[in-house]
Amino acid sequence: MDLFTNLALGFSVAFTPINLLYCFIGCVLGTAIGVLPGVGPVATIAMLLPATYALPPVSALIMLAGIYYGASYGGSTTAILVNLPGESSSVVTIIDGYQMARQGRAGPALAAAGIGSFFAGCVATLILAGFAAPLTEVAFKFGPAEYFSLMVLGLIGAVVLASGSLVKAIGMIVLGLLLGLIGTDVNSGVARYSFDIPELTDGIGFIVIAMGVFGYGEIISNLGKHEDERQVFTSEVRGLFPTKEDFKRMAPAILRGTALGSALGILPGGGALLSAFAAYTIEKKTKLHPGEVPFGKGNIRGVAAPESANNAGSQTSFIPLLTLGIPPNAVMALMVGAMTIHNIQPGPQVMTSNPQLFWGLIASMWIGNLMLIILNLPLIGMWIKLLTVPYRWLFPSIVLFCAIGVYSTNNNTWDIWMVAIFGVIGYLFIKLGCEPAPLLLGFILGPMMEENLRRALLLSRGDWSVLVTRPLSAGLLAAALLLIIIVALPAVKSKREEAFVEE
């Protein structure tokens, strides 16, 4: 009964006219800015955070939460239509979503992303409401050693995920890890691999690499072809919504993605990001139905599953923030800043000392998800109009928006030059047949892996056995080892090569 009482309190807070208004403003602003290439949830919230200073604490957090999942939704639109990940988790959506757009099926792809996100968001919010207290016990069991082992498992999963050669996939991950080392060492404060360039002391931004490798790389590749050979939006758009067959195929994928995202999103340390990659991996391992499009060629399950997992993970990532005070990702770190500005100490006491805020925020997530689906499904036709723009006009616009998005993050021109360099590198990847998604995962997880490994070794006084003597850590490493053995088996290796022939 306590749950229903608490939810009643939450909805009474969320349904006040002022909070409904700020939830709506957050969703609209988040979607509008999230659709711009290169401006993901982190940049969007960072830009709009000052606008919430004068608001009451509950309204401010409800608006910021609306911006968060609005920007996440907008990021998937950009990924599907113009092959640019608005945020790190949209990298997986690109693989099949962009192919669907090229085949004239951008409408079903956007609808699958929207429906998957809405369902996953509702389920994850229910989990957040019902299991916030007991699930903190799971998060408490994760120390630095467990986080490191979880990320090792995530990187090995990315090797399995990557299409084509295993050696190329491993090379991409190693390159991503090396790029992640550039910047200032957290422990000593010494600049590493910066070559005395002041701009590199802060490291290379995710947006810079993502925009360069995926956006500019694709543009250079297309400009290198004859106009007749360019496979960009050449097909006529067929239908704005998924067919009955599409629904039949994507429904189980949405359920699997939601379950996975809800579980992984709880873990502090990039669980929501890992869940999108893991959901896509599971779908690729699930048998294709007769007549189904191969993965990497525009399979609707390759859009629905990662988008569901990403959205579920985004919602359940509030659990460690609200119950432990630990921000599991950059967006939640900004939310901690917003809470601190409003004199709210994030942690276990939020649920008891400020129940209106805790339950009002949870109730607003349901309302926000509903607003997003009502706002965005009718707008699919408008987004599709982007596809009718001739490529000679489209690519300068993409270049311009990328430049604006990258410049607005740090307000320096260095990042624009870096995007250009990574654009050339992305073009080389296309020519060499390398899958860039593992590079981005390695780049994102690399610094987190290093930090947790060093923390684990500091706590154990340099004893490496801490990684295998702690049961959870040992279990995760064993799973990673088992995955390597399975993928390396000759029978599995040949099957894997067969599966990627069509890609």
Backbone torsions as a table, in degrees:
resi	resn	phi	psi	omega
1	MET	NA	-30.7	-179.5
2	ASP	-57.1	-40.4	-178.5
3	LEU	-60.2	-46.3	-178.7
4	PHE	-66.5	-37.6	177.4
5	THR	-62.8	-45.2	-179.2
6	ASN	-65.0	-41.9	179.0
7	LEU	-65.7	-37.3	176.6
8	ALA	-61.4	-41.7	176.8
9	LEU	-62.4	-44.3	-179.0
10	GLY	-61.0	-47.1	-178.9
11	PHE	-67.8	-32.0	177.1
12	SER	-65.9	-31.9	177.1
13	VAL	-76.6	-47.2	-175.0
14	ALA	-68.4	-30.2	-176.2
15	PHE	-85.3	5.7	174.6
16	THR	-69.2	143.2	-175.6
17	PRO	-51.9	-41.5	-176.5
18	ILE	-65.9	-41.5	-179.6
19	ASN	-71.6	-35.7	175.4
20	LEU	-62.3	-40.6	179.8
21	LEU	-62.9	-46.3	-177.9
22	TYR	-70.1	-31.5	175.3
23	CYS	-64.2	-43.8	179.7
24	PHE	-65.0	-45.1	179.3
25	ILE	-60.4	-43.1	179.6
26	GLY	-60.7	-46.0	-179.8
27	CYS	-63.5	-43.9	-178.5
28	VAL	-66.2	-48.0	-179.3
29	LEU	-63.1	-43.8	-179.9
30	GLY	-59.6	-45.9	-179.6
31	THR	-66.7	-44.7	-177.0
32	ALA	-61.6	-43.2	-178.2
33	ILE	-81.8	-33.0	179.5
34	GLY	-64.4	-26.8	179.5
35	VAL	-70.3	-26.0	178.9
36	LEU	-67.9	128.8	-179.9
37	PRO	-58.9	132.9	174.5
38	GLY	90.5	-8.1	-179.8
39	VAL	-111.2	92.8	-178.3
40	GLY	-89.1	-170.9	-178.4
41	PRO	-58.0	-38.4	-176.9
42	VAL	-63.7	-51.5	-179.3
43	ALA	-63.4	-39.3	-178.6
44	THR	-62.7	-49.3	-178.8
45	ILE	-66.7	-40.2	179.9
46	ALA	-60.1	-39.9	-179.7
47	MET	-70.4	-36.3	-173.5
48	LEU	-97.7	-3.2	-179.1
49	LEU	-57.3	-44.3	179.3
50	PRO	-58.6	-26.7	-178.7
51	ALA	-66.8	-17.3	-177.1
52	THR	-97.1	-3.1	-175.4
53	TYR	-59.3	-38.4	-174.9
54	ALA	-85.0	-5.3	-176.9
55	LEU	-82.7	159.5	171.0
56	PRO	-61.9	150.5	-175.5
57	PRO	-52.5	-46.1	-177.3
58	VAL	-64.3	-46.6	179.9
59	SER	-61.6	-39.8	-178.7
60	ALA	-63.2	-46.4	-178.7
61	LEU	-69.4	-36.4	177.3
62	ILE	-63.7	-41.3	179.1
63	MET	-66.0	-43.2	-179.6
64	LEU	-65.3	-38.7	177.7
65	ALA	-64.5	-40.2	177.0
66	GLY	-61.6	-41.6	177.1
67	ILE	-61.9	-40.9	-177.2
68	TYR	-59.8	-57.8	-176.6
69	TYR	-78.7	-17.9	171.5
70	GLY	-68.5	-43.1	179.2
71	ALA	-68.7	-36.2	177.2
72	SER	-62.2	-42.2	179.0
73	TYR	-64.9	-45.0	179.3
74	GLY	-61.4	-34.7	179.0
75	GLY	-62.0	-35.9	179.3
76	SER	-70.5	-33.4	177.6
77	THR	-61.6	-46.0	179.3
78	THR	-63.9	-41.8	-178.8
79	ALA	-60.9	-43.5	-176.7
80	ILE	-72.2	-43.0	-172.0
81	LEU	-83.0	-41.5	-173.8
82	VAL	-125.9	18.5	172.3
83	ASN	61.6	32.4	179.0
84	LEU	-124.3	121.6	179.2
85	PRO	-76.3	119.3	177.2
86	GLY	-66.6	-26.5	178.1
87	GLU	-149.6	173.3	-173.7
88	SER	-60.5	-39.4	-176.8
89	SER	-73.2	-15.4	177.7
90	SER	-77.0	-8.5	-179.5
91	VAL	-57.0	-40.6	-177.4
92	VAL	-71.8	-35.3	-179.4
93	THR	-61.7	-32.8	-179.5
94	ILE	-57.0	-41.8	-168.7
95	ILE	-51.9	-50.3	179.9
96	ASP	-102.7	-30.8	-177.7
97	GLY	-61.9	-44.6	-179.6
98	TYR	-67.8	-36.8	177.5
99	GLN	-63.1	-39.0	176.9
100	MET	-62.2	-41.0	179.0
101	ALA	-62.6	-40.6	-179.8
102	ARG	-66.2	-25.2	179.8
103	GLN	-91.7	6.9	180.0
104	GLY	83.7	15.2	-178.5
105	ARG	-114.9	36.9	179.6
106	ALA	-65.2	-35.5	179.9
107	GLY	-58.9	-57.1	176.6
108	PRO	-57.3	-35.6	179.4
109	ALA	-64.7	-46.2	178.9
110	LEU	-65.4	-39.8	178.8
111	ALA	-65.3	-41.8	178.9
112	ALA	-61.4	-42.7	178.4
113	ALA	-62.8	-43.0	-178.3
114	GLY	-67.1	-47.6	-178.5
115	ILE	-66.2	-43.4	178.5
116	GLY	-60.8	-43.9	-179.9
117	SER	-64.3	-41.8	-178.9
118	PHE	-64.5	-49.0	-179.1
119	PHE	-62.1	-47.7	-178.2
120	ALA	-62.7	-40.6	179.4
121	GLY	-61.8	-42.4	179.3
122	CYS	-64.5	-45.8	-179.1
123	VAL	-65.1	-45.4	-178.0
124	ALA	-64.2	-35.9	178.1
125	THR	-67.2	-36.6	176.1
126	LEU	-63.1	-42.1	177.3
127	ILE	-63.1	-43.8	178.5
128	LEU	-58.6	-41.6	-179.5
129	ALA	-69.2	-44.3	-172.9
130	GLY	-83.3	-31.5	-170.7
131	PHE	-120.3	13.2	-177.7
132	ALA	-54.9	-46.8	-177.1
133	ALA	-67.6	-55.1	-178.8
134	PRO	-66.2	-30.1	-177.6
135	LEU	-71.6	-18.4	175.8
136	THR	-63.2	-27.8	178.4
137	GLU	-61.2	-38.5	178.6
138	VAL	-64.2	-46.8	-178.5
139	ALA	-63.8	-33.4	178.9
140	PHE	-62.5	-29.6	-177.4
141	LYS	-75.4	-12.3	-178.5
142	PHE	-90.4	112.7	173.7
143	GLY	-103.8	-174.8	-179.8
144	PRO	-55.9	-38.4	-179.0
145	ALA	-63.0	-41.9	-179.2
146	GLU	-66.9	-40.2	178.4
147	TYR	-61.6	-43.8	179.6
148	PHE	-60.0	-46.7	-178.2
149	SER	-65.0	-38.2	177.8
150	LEU	-61.4	-40.7	-178.7
151	MET	-72.0	-33.7	174.3
152	VAL	-61.0	-44.6	177.8
153	LEU	-61.1	-39.9	179.0
154	GLY	-63.0	-41.2	-179.7
155	LEU	-69.4	-38.4	177.7
156	ILE	-67.9	-35.9	174.3
157	GLY	-61.6	-34.1	178.9
158	ALA	-67.9	-32.2	176.5
159	VAL	-64.9	-42.7	178.6
160	VAL	-65.0	-37.6	-178.3
161	LEU	-64.8	-38.3	-171.8
162	ALA	-65.6	138.7	176.7
163	SER	-81.0	157.4	176.7
164	GLY	82.8	-149.8	-172.0
165	SER	-66.1	135.7	175.5
166	LEU	-65.1	-38.0	-179.0
167	VAL	-62.5	-42.6	178.3
168	LYS	-64.5	-40.2	179.7
169	ALA	-63.0	-43.8	178.4
170	ILE	-64.1	-41.8	177.5
171	GLY	-58.9	-41.1	179.1
172	MET	-63.5	-42.8	-179.7
173	ILE	-65.2	-44.2	180.0
174	VAL	-61.9	-42.4	177.8
175	LEU	-61.6	-42.0	177.3
176	GLY	-61.6	-42.8	178.5
177	LEU	-63.0	-41.0	-179.9
178	LEU	-66.2	-41.4	178.2
179	LEU	-63.8	-33.5	179.1
180	GLY	-67.7	-19.6	-179.7
181	LEU	-77.6	-19.5	-177.8
182	ILE	-66.4	133.0	179.0
183	GLY	131.9	-160.6	-177.8
184	THR	-92.9	131.2	178.1
185	ASP	-66.5	127.4	-175.5
186	VAL	-62.0	-40.7	-174.5
187	ASN	-76.7	-45.9	-174.0
188	SER	-98.3	-19.5	-177.7
189	GLY	76.7	13.0	179.9
190	VAL	-91.6	139.6	178.8
191	ALA	-74.4	134.8	-179.5
192	ARG	-119.7	135.3	174.6
193	TYR	52.8	31.6	-179.2
194	SER	-95.2	-10.2	178.2
195	PHE	52.1	36.7	179.6
196	ASP	58.8	22.9	175.0
197	ILE	-96.0	113.8	-174.4
198	PRO	-53.9	-37.4	-176.4
199	GLU	-65.7	-23.4	-178.3
200	LEU	-86.1	-7.2	-179.3
201	THR	-67.6	-23.2	176.1
202	ASP	-91.1	1.7	-178.9
203	GLY	85.6	179.4	177.7
204	ILE	-98.0	133.8	-178.4
205	GLY	-73.8	148.3	177.2
206	PHE	-59.0	-41.9	-176.5
207	ILE	-61.0	-38.6	-179.7
208	VAL	-59.5	-49.1	-178.2
209	ILE	-68.7	-45.8	-177.6
210	ALA	-61.4	-46.0	-179.3
211	MET	-66.4	-40.3	-178.8
212	GLY	-67.2	-54.9	-174.0
213	VAL	-66.7	-45.6	-176.3
214	PHE	-87.2	-45.9	-174.8
215	GLY	-78.5	-66.1	-176.0
216	TYR	-66.2	-36.0	179.1
217	GLY	-59.1	-43.7	179.0
218	GLU	-65.8	-39.6	-179.8
219	ILE	-64.4	-47.1	179.7
220	ILE	-60.5	-41.9	-179.5
221	SER	-61.3	-43.9	-179.6
222	ASN	-69.0	-37.5	179.4
223	LEU	-69.5	-22.3	178.5
224	GLY	-77.3	-9.6	-179.7
225	LYS	-99.8	159.8	173.5
226	HIS	-68.9	150.7	-176.2
227	GLU	-53.5	-35.0	-179.0
228	ASP	-70.9	-23.1	-175.7
229	GLU	-90.3	-12.1	-176.9
230	ARG	-68.5	122.1	-176.7
231	GLN	-98.7	47.9	-178.2
232	VAL	-109.8	108.2	175.1
233	PHE	53.4	39.8	-179.7
234	THR	-81.2	-22.7	-177.2
235	SER	-82.1	153.6	175.4
236	GLU	-76.7	140.1	-178.8
237	VAL	-70.6	124.7	-177.3
238	ARG	-110.6	101.8	174.3
239	GLY	74.3	139.1	-178.4
240	LEU	-92.2	-16.4	-175.8
241	PHE	-125.3	155.5	-178.6
242	PRO	-61.2	149.2	176.7
243	THR	-80.3	173.9	177.8
244	LYS	-59.0	-40.1	179.3
245	GLU	-64.4	-40.3	177.6
246	ASP	-61.0	-45.3	179.3
247	PHE	-60.5	-41.0	-178.6
248	LYS	-62.0	-37.9	-177.4
249	ARG	-82.4	-35.5	-174.2
250	MET	-85.3	-20.5	-179.0
251	ALA	-58.5	-50.8	177.9
252	PRO	-63.4	-34.3	179.3
253	ALA	-64.7	-39.8	178.3
254	ILE	-64.2	-42.9	179.0
255	LEU	-62.2	-45.2	-179.9
256	ARG	-64.2	-44.4	-179.9
257	GLY	-63.1	-40.2	179.7
258	THR	-64.0	-45.3	-179.9
259	ALA	-61.6	-45.5	-177.3
260	LEU	-67.3	-46.2	-179.7
261	GLY	-62.9	-40.0	179.5
262	SER	-62.5	-38.4	-178.6
263	ALA	-73.7	-48.0	-174.5
264	LEU	-75.9	-28.0	-178.7
265	GLY	-63.6	-24.6	-178.8
266	ILE	-67.7	-31.7	-173.6
267	LEU	-73.8	121.5	175.6
268	PRO	-63.8	136.8	178.5
269	GLY	114.0	43.6	172.2
270	GLY	82.2	25.3	-179.4
271	GLY	-61.9	-37.7	-179.3
272	ALA	-64.1	-36.9	178.7
273	LEU	-69.4	-47.4	179.6
274	LEU	-58.6	-35.7	-175.4
275	SER	-64.1	-35.8	178.9
276	ALA	-64.8	-43.8	178.4
277	PHE	-66.0	-44.2	-178.5
278	ALA	-64.2	-39.9	-179.6
279	ALA	-63.2	-41.0	179.4
280	TYR	-66.5	-40.3	177.9
281	THR	-58.9	-45.9	-179.1
282	ILE	-62.3	-41.4	179.5
283	GLU	-63.5	-38.5	179.6
284	LYS	-66.9	-29.1	179.7
285	LYS	-82.6	-16.0	178.2
286	THR	-79.2	136.1	-174.1
287	LYS	-59.5	137.7	176.6
288	LEU	-73.9	140.8	176.3
289	HIS	-78.0	157.4	178.0
290	PRO	-57.6	129.8	179.1
291	GLY	81.8	1.7	-178.5
292	GLU	-79.7	143.2	-179.9
293	VAL	-68.0	137.4	178.7
294	PRO	-64.3	156.5	176.6
295	PHE	-67.9	142.6	-175.9
296	GLY	90.1	-8.2	-179.7
297	LYS	-116.9	8.3	178.0
298	GLY	111.1	40.7	177.6
299	ASN	-83.4	126.5	-175.8
300	ILE	-64.2	-27.3	177.1
301	ARG	-64.5	-29.6	179.1
302	GLY	-71.0	-11.0	174.6
303	VAL	-101.0	-47.5	-173.9
304	ALA	-64.1	-44.9	-174.8
305	ALA	-66.3	-54.0	-179.2
306	PRO	-65.0	-34.3	178.5
307	GLU	-66.6	-39.9	176.4
308	SER	-63.5	-46.7	-178.6
309	ALA	-62.6	-42.8	-179.5
310	ASN	-62.3	-45.1	-177.6
311	ASN	-69.6	-41.0	177.6
312	ALA	-61.8	-43.7	178.9
313	GLY	-64.2	-36.9	178.8
314	SER	-62.3	-40.0	-178.5
315	GLN	-73.4	-45.7	-176.6
316	THR	-74.5	-12.5	176.5
317	SER	-69.0	-12.0	173.9
318	PHE	-70.8	-20.5	-176.9
319	ILE	-61.5	-55.3	178.4
320	PRO	-63.0	-29.8	179.0
321	LEU	-67.8	-51.7	-173.7
322	LEU	-76.6	-28.1	-174.7
323	THR	-102.2	-30.3	-179.4
324	LEU	-111.2	-16.8	-175.3
325	GLY	77.8	14.1	-179.8
326	ILE	-99.8	118.1	176.0
327	PRO	-78.6	115.2	-176.6
328	PRO	-77.4	-11.2	178.6
329	ASN	-153.2	177.0	-174.9
330	ALA	-61.9	-37.4	-179.4
331	VAL	-64.0	-44.0	179.9
332	MET	-66.9	-29.0	175.4
333	ALA	-63.9	-38.6	176.0
334	LEU	-67.0	-35.7	177.9
335	MET	-65.0	-37.3	176.5
336	VAL	-61.0	-43.5	177.3
337	GLY	-58.9	-43.6	-179.9
338	ALA	-64.2	-41.3	179.4
339	MET	-64.7	-41.0	-179.0
340	THR	-65.2	-40.1	178.5
341	ILE	-59.2	-35.3	-179.1
342	HIS	-93.6	20.9	177.1
343	ASN	58.4	37.6	175.5
344	ILE	-114.7	122.7	179.1
345	GLN	-88.4	109.9	179.8
346	PRO	-65.8	140.2	-178.9
347	GLY	152.8	-172.9	-175.9
348	PRO	-58.4	-27.2	-176.7
349	GLN	-74.0	-13.1	-179.3
350	VAL	-60.1	-42.0	-176.7
351	MET	-62.6	-35.6	-176.3
352	THR	-93.7	-41.0	-175.1
353	SER	-82.6	-25.5	-178.2
354	ASN	-136.7	63.8	-175.6
355	PRO	-63.3	-30.5	178.8
356	GLN	-60.7	-41.5	-179.3
357	LEU	-69.8	-48.2	-176.1
358	PHE	-60.1	-54.0	-175.8
359	TRP	-77.9	-29.6	175.2
360	GLY	-64.7	-39.6	178.3
361	LEU	-65.5	-42.5	179.6
362	ILE	-63.9	-45.3	179.5
363	ALA	-63.4	-35.7	-178.7
364	SER	-66.2	-24.3	179.3
365	MET	-65.5	-41.5	176.1
366	TRP	-60.3	-48.3	-178.3
367	ILE	-62.5	-42.5	180.0
368	GLY	-62.1	-43.5	178.4
369	ASN	-62.1	-39.9	178.6
370	LEU	-66.1	-42.3	178.3
371	MET	-60.6	-41.4	-177.8
372	LEU	-63.2	-44.5	-177.6
373	ILE	-68.6	-38.7	178.9
374	ILE	-68.2	-37.5	-179.8
375	LEU	-71.8	-43.3	-166.3
376	ASN	-91.0	-33.4	-180.0
377	LEU	-60.7	-43.2	176.5
378	PRO	-66.5	-20.8	-177.6
379	LEU	-84.5	-4.0	-178.3
380	ILE	-55.0	-43.5	179.2
381	GLY	-57.7	-37.2	-179.7
382	MET	-68.7	-42.6	179.2
383	TRP	-64.2	-35.9	-179.6
384	ILE	-62.0	-29.7	-179.7
385	LYS	-58.7	-25.8	176.6
386	LEU	-56.7	-33.2	-175.1
387	LEU	-72.1	-19.5	-178.2
388	THR	-84.0	-9.0	179.9
389	VAL	-70.7	128.0	179.0
390	PRO	-57.2	145.7	-174.3
391	TYR	-61.5	-32.0	-178.4
392	ARG	-65.3	-22.5	174.7
393	TRP	-96.1	-30.0	-175.6
394	LEU	-69.1	-44.4	-173.3
395	PHE	-68.3	-36.2	175.4
396	PRO	-64.2	-33.6	178.5
397	SER	-65.2	-43.2	179.4
398	ILE	-62.6	-44.9	179.2
399	VAL	-59.2	-43.6	-178.8
400	LEU	-64.9	-48.0	-179.4
401	PHE	-63.6	-38.6	176.5
402	CYS	-60.3	-45.8	-179.2
403	ALA	-62.3	-43.0	179.3
404	ILE	-64.0	-46.2	-179.1
405	GLY	-60.8	-44.2	-178.6
406	VAL	-69.6	-41.8	-178.9
407	TYR	-64.8	-39.9	-176.3
408	SER	-66.9	-20.1	-178.5
409	THR	-68.2	-49.0	-177.4
410	ASN	-121.3	-0.8	-179.7
411	ASN	56.3	42.5	171.9
412	ASN	-140.3	151.5	-175.4
413	THR	-79.2	-15.6	179.7
414	TRP	-56.0	-42.5	-178.4
415	ASP	-61.4	-34.7	-180.0
416	ILE	-65.7	-42.1	176.7
417	TRP	-64.2	-37.9	179.5
418	MET	-64.9	-39.3	177.6
419	VAL	-60.8	-41.0	178.8
420	ALA	-61.8	-42.5	179.0
421	ILE	-63.0	-45.7	-179.6
422	PHE	-69.7	-23.2	173.6
423	GLY	-63.3	-42.8	177.2
424	VAL	-65.3	-41.8	178.0
425	ILE	-62.4	-42.6	177.9
426	GLY	-60.5	-38.4	177.4
427	TYR	-63.7	-40.8	177.5
428	LEU	-63.9	-38.8	177.5
429	PHE	-59.8	-43.3	179.8
430	ILE	-61.5	-44.1	-179.0
431	LYS	-65.9	-34.9	-178.4
432	LEU	-86.7	-4.6	179.8
433	GLY	72.2	32.5	179.7
434	CYS	-95.9	138.5	178.6
435	GLU	-87.4	115.0	-174.0
436	PRO	-78.3	-12.4	-177.1
437	ALA	-57.5	-44.6	177.8
438	PRO	-61.4	-31.4	178.0
439	LEU	-60.4	-44.9	-178.8
440	LEU	-66.3	-39.0	179.4
441	LEU	-65.6	-42.8	176.9
442	GLY	-61.0	-40.3	-179.4
443	PHE	-65.2	-40.2	-177.8
444	ILE	-74.5	-44.5	-175.3
445	LEU	-80.8	-23.0	-176.6
446	GLY	-51.7	-58.9	-179.7
447	PRO	-60.0	-36.9	179.0
448	MET	-66.6	-40.4	177.6
449	MET	-62.0	-46.7	-178.2
450	GLU	-61.4	-45.6	-177.8
451	GLU	-62.0	-44.6	-178.9
452	ASN	-70.5	-36.5	177.6
453	LEU	-64.1	-45.3	-179.0
454	ARG	-66.4	-37.4	178.1
455	ARG	-65.2	-42.3	178.9
456	ALA	-62.4	-41.1	-179.5
457	LEU	-71.2	-34.0	176.1
458	LEU	-64.4	-44.2	-179.3
459	LEU	-67.2	-32.2	-178.7
460	SER	-95.5	10.0	-178.9
461	ARG	56.8	43.0	174.9
462	GLY	82.9	10.1	-178.8
463	ASP	-88.0	109.3	-177.1
464	TRP	-68.4	-19.7	-177.4
465	SER	-65.5	-11.9	179.1
466	VAL	-58.6	-26.8	-178.5
467	LEU	-71.0	-25.2	-178.5
468	VAL	-112.0	-13.0	179.6
469	THR	-86.0	-22.5	176.2
470	ARG	-84.4	124.6	-170.6
471	PRO	-56.6	-45.7	-178.2
472	LEU	-63.7	-44.3	179.8
473	SER	-63.4	-44.2	179.4
474	ALA	-62.3	-40.5	179.6
475	GLY	-62.7	-42.7	179.8
476	LEU	-66.5	-41.3	178.3
477	LEU	-66.9	-36.4	177.7
478	ALA	-64.3	-40.1	177.7
479	ALA	-63.7	-39.6	178.2
480	ALA	-64.1	-43.4	179.6
481	LEU	-64.1	-41.5	179.0
482	LEU	-61.9	-39.6	178.8
483	LEU	-63.3	-40.9	178.5
484	ILE	-63.1	-45.3	-178.4
485	ILE	-62.4	-44.2	-178.6
486	ILE	-62.6	-45.8	-178.0
487	VAL	-67.2	-32.5	-177.7
488	ALA	-78.9	-16.8	-179.9
489	LEU	-59.4	133.6	-177.0
490	PRO	-53.3	-41.9	-178.1
491	ALA	-63.8	-45.2	-178.9
492	VAL	-68.4	-39.5	-178.9
493	LYS	-61.0	-44.6	180.0
494	SER	-67.3	-38.6	177.3
495	LYS	-62.8	-41.8	-179.5
496	ARG	-62.5	-42.9	179.1
497	GLU	-62.6	-39.7	178.1
498	GLU	-62.7	-42.2	-176.9
499	ALA	-62.9	-30.3	-176.4
500	PHE	-96.3	2.0	-179.2
501	VAL	-57.5	-44.9	-175.5
502	GLU	-71.7	-17.5	-177.9
503	GLU	-86.9	NA	NA
